[in-house]
């Protein structure tokens, strides 16, 4: 894994996780459905902000912005499924956040499988 891929992974995991957390807090005011909906919306916004910042910091190439964003969102959806089915342990929902960053890195590299900064 290259340095830029690692930085993208960390950016998306951190901001996607923060977005998910804040969205779930805001959505909780609307009940259990609001909590899950808020978490997804917050996570999607967090992924979009993280990939946009990665482009601005030249970690991610501009042509790979949408690929990384879609990959991160798909990772977020998979993480949400895993986290909601394993709420009995706090470790699994926290570890599932890693899927968000993994999805972004895989999505960014999906175009040609080479460097993500082009």
Rosetta blueprint (number, residue, H / E / L):
1 X L
2 X L
3 X H
4 X H
5 X H
6 X H
7 X H
8 X H
9 X H
10 X H
11 X H
12 X H
13 X H
14 X H
15 X H
16 X H
17 X H
18 X H
19 X H
20 X H
21 X H
22 X H
23 X H
24 X H
25 X H
26 X H
27 X H
28 X H
29 X H
30 X H
31 X H
32 X H
33 X H
34 X H
35 X H
36 X H
37 X H
38 X H
39 X H
40 X H
41 X H
42 X H
43 X H
44 X H
45 X H
46 X H
47 X H
48 X H
49 X H
50 X H
51 X H
52 X H
53 X H
54 X H
55 X H
56 X H
57 X L
58 X L
59 X L
60 X L
61 X L
62 X H
63 X H
64 X H
65 X H
66 X H
67 X H
68 X H
69 X H
70 X H
71 X H
72 X H
73 X H
74 X H
75 X H
76 X H
77 X H
78 X H
79 X H
80 X H
81 X H
82 X H
83 X H
84 X H
85 X H
86 X L
87 X L
88 X L
89 X L
90 X H
91 X H
92 X H
93 X H
94 X H
95 X H
96 X L
97 X L
98 X H
99 X H
100 X H
101 X H
102 X H
103 X H
104 X H
105 X H
106 X H
107 X H
108 X H
109 X H
110 X L
111 X L
112 X L
113 X L
114 X L
115 X L
116 X L
117 X L
118 X L
